[in-house]
Amino acid sequence: MNISLTQIFIATVMIGVVFALVFLFREYLARNSERRMIGMLVSVGLDPTITVSGDAAMIMKEVRQRCSTCASEDVCERWLKSNDKDDNSFCPNSKVFEILKIHS
């Protein structure tokens, strides 16, 4: 079988496009996760600058990790858009946010 340079070029471009799409999708997910995390912080009464605070940097790193792998994204989106901000027990970080609120 004789593969032409054009076919090799097209295959290379297609592979590049796939990698670019995967990268862009992961960036999209990360930005949405960060937006939800900040929204949750504000909704529970915490200052969003805590994410860069020296005292809570390690805690926020773990919070960010939990948020980025959360399976309750849809519930979180609906909760953030609703006016009823009572029960956020669906959030894997809810207990951490309660503790941070007490100590802030």
TIZAKE-183232 format. One line per field, with one value per residue: x, y, z of N, C-alpha, C in turn; residue number from 1. Coordinates in Angstrom, 1 decimal, always signed. Layout:
BEGIN
nc1 [X  ...]
nc2 [Y  ...]
nc3 [Z  ...]
cac1 [X  ...]
cac2 [Y  ...]
cac3 [Z  ...]
cc1 [X  ...]
cc2 [Y  ...]
cc3 [Z  ...]
resi [NUM  ...]
//
This chain:
BEGIN
nc1 [+0.8  +0.6  +1.1  +0.3  +2.0  +0.1  -2.0  -0.7  -0.2  -2.8  -3.8  -2.1  -2.8  -5.5  -5.1  -3.8  -6.0  -7.8  -6.3  -6.2  -9.0  -9.6  -7.9  -9.1  -11.6  -11.1  -10.1  -12.4  -14.1  -12.6  -12.8  -15.5  -15.9  -14.3  -15.8  -18.3  -17.3  -16.5  -18.9  -20.3  -18.9  -19.4  -22.2  -22.5  -21.5  -18.8  -15.7  -14.6  -11.9  -10.5  -9.6  -7.1  -5.8  -3.2  -3.4  -5.4  -4.6  -3.8  -6.0  -7.9  -6.9  -7.5  -10.3  -10.8  -9.9  -11.8  -14.1  -13.6  -13.9  -16.4  -19.5  -22.0  -22.6  -24.8  -26.8  -25.6  -25.4  -28.1  -28.7  -27.1  -28.4  -30.8  -33.1  -33.2  -31.1  -30.6  -30.0  -27.1  -26.0  -25.5  -23.1  -19.7  -17.9  -19.2  -19.1  -16.5  -16.7  -18.5  -16.9  -14.8  -16.3  -17.0  -14.4  -13.6]
nc2 [-1.2  +2.2  +5.1  +8.4  +11.6  +13.6  +12.2  +11.5  +14.0  +15.0  +13.1  +13.7  +16.3  +15.9  +14.4  +16.4  +18.2  +16.7  +16.5  +19.2  +19.8  +18.1  +19.3  +21.9  +21.3  +20.3  +22.6  +24.1  +22.7  +23.0  +25.8  +26.1  +24.6  +26.1  +28.5  +27.6  +26.8  +29.3  +30.6  +29.1  +29.6  +32.3  +32.2  +30.8  +32.6  +33.2  +34.9  +35.2  +35.7  +34.1  +31.9  +32.4  +33.0  +33.0  +31.5  +29.6  +28.3  +25.6  +24.1  +25.1  +24.2  +21.5  +21.7  +22.8  +20.6  +18.6  +19.8  +19.9  +17.3  +16.6  +14.9  +16.1  +18.3  +19.3  +19.5  +21.4  +23.6  +24.2  +24.8  +27.0  +28.8  +29.1  +30.7  +29.6  +28.9  +27.1  +24.3  +22.7  +20.2  +18.4  +19.0  +18.1  +19.7  +21.0  +20.8  +21.6  +24.3  +25.2  +25.0  +26.8  +29.1  +29.5  +29.9  +32.2]
nc3 [+0.0  -0.8  +0.7  +0.4  +0.7  +1.2  +2.5  +4.9  +5.9  +6.3  +8.2  +10.3  +10.8  +11.6  +14.0  +15.5  +15.7  +17.2  +19.7  +20.3  +20.7  +22.9  +24.8  +24.9  +25.8  +28.3  +29.5  +29.5  +31.2  +33.6  +34.0  +34.3  +36.7  +38.5  +38.4  +39.5  +42.1  +43.2  +43.1  +45.0  +47.3  +47.6  +47.9  +50.3  +52.1  +52.2  +51.6  +48.3  +47.9  +49.5  +48.2  +47.3  +49.6  +51.9  +54.3  +53.9  +51.6  +51.2  +52.0  +50.2  +47.8  +48.0  +48.1  +45.6  +44.0  +44.8  +43.8  +41.1  +40.4  +41.0  +41.1  +41.1  +39.4  +37.9  +39.9  +41.5  +39.7  +39.4  +42.1  +42.6  +40.9  +42.0  +44.4  +46.9  +49.3  +51.3  +51.8  +51.1  +51.0  +49.1  +48.1  +48.0  +49.4  +51.3  +54.2  +54.7  +53.8  +55.8  +58.1  +57.4  +57.3  +60.0  +61.1  +59.9]
cac1 [+0.0  +1.4  +0.5  +0.9  +2.3  -1.1  -2.7  +0.0  -0.4  -4.2  -3.8  -1.4  -3.7  -6.6  -4.6  -3.7  -7.3  -8.3  -5.6  -6.7  -10.3  -9.5  -7.4  -10.0  -12.7  -10.6  -10.1  -13.8  -14.5  -11.9  -13.3  -16.9  -15.7  -13.9  -17.0  -19.2  -16.7  -16.6  -20.3  -20.7  -18.2  -20.2  -23.5  -22.5  -21.1  -17.4  -15.1  -13.9  -10.4  -10.0  -9.0  -5.7  -5.3  -2.0  -3.8  -6.3  -4.2  -3.8  -7.4  -8.6  -6.4  -8.3  -11.6  -10.8  -9.8  -13.1  -15.0  -13.3  -14.2  -17.7  -20.6  -23.2  -22.5  -26.1  -27.5  -24.9  -25.8  -29.5  -28.7  -26.5  -29.3  -32.1  -33.1  -33.2  -29.7  -30.5  -29.3  -26.1  -25.4  -25.0  -21.7  -18.6  -17.1  -20.1  -18.6  -15.3  -17.2  -19.0  -15.7  -14.1  -17.1  -16.8  -13.1  -13.2]
cac2 [+0.0  +3.4  +6.2  +9.6  +12.7  +14.3  +11.4  +11.6  +15.4  +15.0  +12.3  +14.5  +17.5  +15.4  +14.1  +17.6  +18.7  +15.9  +16.9  +20.6  +19.7  +17.5  +20.3  +23.0  +20.8  +20.2  +24.0  +24.5  +22.0  +23.6  +27.1  +26.0  +24.1  +27.2  +29.4  +27.0  +26.9  +30.7  +30.9  +28.4  +30.3  +33.6  +31.8  +30.4  +33.8  +33.3  +35.8  +34.4  +35.9  +33.0  +30.9  +32.8  +33.4  +32.2  +30.6  +28.6  +27.8  +24.1  +23.7  +25.5  +23.2  +20.2  +22.1  +22.9  +19.2  +17.9  +20.5  +19.5  +15.9  +16.4  +14.3  +16.8  +19.5  +19.8  +20.0  +22.6  +24.7  +24.6  +25.4  +28.4  +29.7  +29.2  +31.6  +28.9  +28.6  +26.5  +23.0  +22.4  +19.0  +17.6  +19.5  +17.4  +20.7  +21.8  +20.7  +22.5  +25.7  +25.5  +25.2  +28.0  +30.2  +29.6  +30.4  +33.4]
cac3 [+0.0  -1.0  +1.4  -0.1  +1.7  +1.5  +3.5  +6.1  +6.4  +6.7  +9.4  +11.3  +11.2  +12.4  +15.3  +16.2  +16.0  +18.3  +20.9  +20.6  +21.2  +24.2  +25.7  +25.1  +26.6  +29.7  +30.0  +29.6  +32.4  +34.7  +34.2  +34.9  +38.0  +39.2  +38.6  +40.5  +43.4  +43.6  +43.4  +46.2  +48.4  +47.8  +48.4  +51.8  +52.9  +52.3  +50.7  +47.3  +47.9  +50.4  +47.3  +47.2  +50.9  +52.4  +55.4  +53.4  +50.3  +51.1  +52.1  +48.9  +46.8  +48.2  +47.8  +44.1  +43.5  +45.0  +43.0  +39.7  +40.1  +41.6  +40.2  +41.3  +38.7  +37.5  +41.1  +41.9  +38.8  +39.8  +43.4  +42.5  +40.2  +42.8  +45.5  +48.1  +49.5  +52.6  +51.9  +50.0  +51.5  +47.9  +47.8  +48.8  +50.2  +52.2  +55.6  +54.7  +53.8  +57.2  +59.0  +57.0  +57.7  +61.4  +61.4  +59.1]
cc1 [+0.9  +0.6  +1.2  +1.2  +1.0  -1.9  -2.0  -0.2  -1.9  -4.4  -3.2  -2.2  -4.9  -6.3  -4.4  -5.0  -7.9  -7.7  -6.1  -8.1  -10.4  -9.0  -8.4  -11.2  -12.3  -10.5  -11.5  -14.4  -13.9  -12.5  -14.7  -16.8  -15.3  -15.0  -18.0  -18.6  -16.8  -18.0  -20.8  -20.1  -19.0  -21.6  -23.6  -21.9  -19.6  -16.8  -14.3  -12.4  -9.7  -9.2  -7.5  -5.0  -4.2  -2.4  -4.6  -5.8  -4.3  -5.2  -8.1  -8.1  -7.2  -9.7  -11.7  -10.7  -11.2  -14.1  -14.8  -13.7  -15.6  -18.7  -21.9  -23.2  -23.9  -26.9  -26.9  -25.3  -27.2  -29.5  -28.2  -27.5  -30.6  -31.9  -33.0  -31.8  -29.5  -29.6  -28.4  -25.3  -25.0  -23.6  -20.7  -17.8  -18.0  -19.6  -17.3  -15.7  -17.8  -17.9  -15.0  -15.0  -17.0  -15.5  -12.7  -13.6]
cc2 [+1.2  +4.6  +7.5  +10.6  +13.4  +13.5  +11.5  +13.0  +15.5  +14.3  +13.1  +15.7  +17.0  +15.0  +15.3  +18.3  +18.0  +16.3  +18.3  +20.6  +19.1  +18.6  +21.4  +22.5  +20.7  +21.6  +24.5  +23.9  +22.7  +25.0  +27.1  +25.5  +25.3  +28.2  +28.9  +27.1  +28.3  +31.0  +30.2  +29.1  +31.6  +33.2  +31.4  +31.5  +33.9  +34.3  +35.0  +34.6  +34.8  +32.0  +31.2  +33.2  +32.4  +31.1  +29.4  +28.0  +26.3  +23.6  +24.0  +24.6  +22.0  +20.5  +22.1  +21.5  +18.5  +18.5  +20.0  +18.1  +15.6  +15.8  +15.0  +18.2  +20.1  +20.3  +21.3  +23.8  +25.2  +25.3  +26.8  +29.3  +29.9  +30.3  +30.9  +28.3  +27.8  +25.2  +22.7  +21.1  +18.1  +17.9  +18.7  +18.4  +21.4  +21.8  +21.6  +24.0  +26.1  +25.8  +26.5  +29.2  +30.5  +30.3  +31.7  +34.7]
cc3 [+0.0  -0.4  +0.9  +1.0  +2.1  +2.6  +4.8  +6.7  +7.0  +8.1  +10.5  +11.8  +12.0  +13.8  +16.1  +16.6  +17.2  +19.7  +21.3  +21.2  +22.6  +25.2  +25.9  +25.9  +28.1  +30.3  +30.3  +31.0  +33.6  +35.0  +34.8  +36.4  +38.9  +39.5  +39.6  +41.9  +44.0  +43.9  +44.7  +47.4  +48.7  +48.4  +49.9  +52.7  +53.1  +51.3  +49.6  +47.3  +48.8  +49.5  +47.1  +48.5  +51.3  +53.5  +54.9  +52.1  +50.2  +51.1  +50.7  +47.8  +46.8  +47.8  +46.2  +43.5  +43.6  +44.0  +41.5  +39.4  +40.7  +40.6  +40.3  +40.6  +38.4  +38.8  +41.6  +41.0  +39.2  +41.2  +43.4  +41.8  +41.0  +43.9  +46.9  +48.3  +50.8  +52.6  +50.8  +50.4  +50.3  +47.6  +48.6  +49.6  +51.2  +53.7  +55.7  +54.7  +55.1  +58.1  +58.7  +57.4  +59.2  +61.8  +60.6  +59.8]
resi [1  2  3  4  5  6  7  8  9  10  11  12  13  14  15  16  17  18  19  20  21  22  23  24  25  26  27  28  29  30  31  32  33  34  35  36  37  38  39  40  41  42  43  44  45  46  47  48  49  50  51  52  53  54  55  56  57  58  59  60  61  62  63  64  65  66  67  68  69  70  71  72  73  74  75  76  77  78  79  80  81  82  83  84  85  86  87  88  89  90  91  92  93  94  95  96  97  98  99  100  101  102  103  104]
//
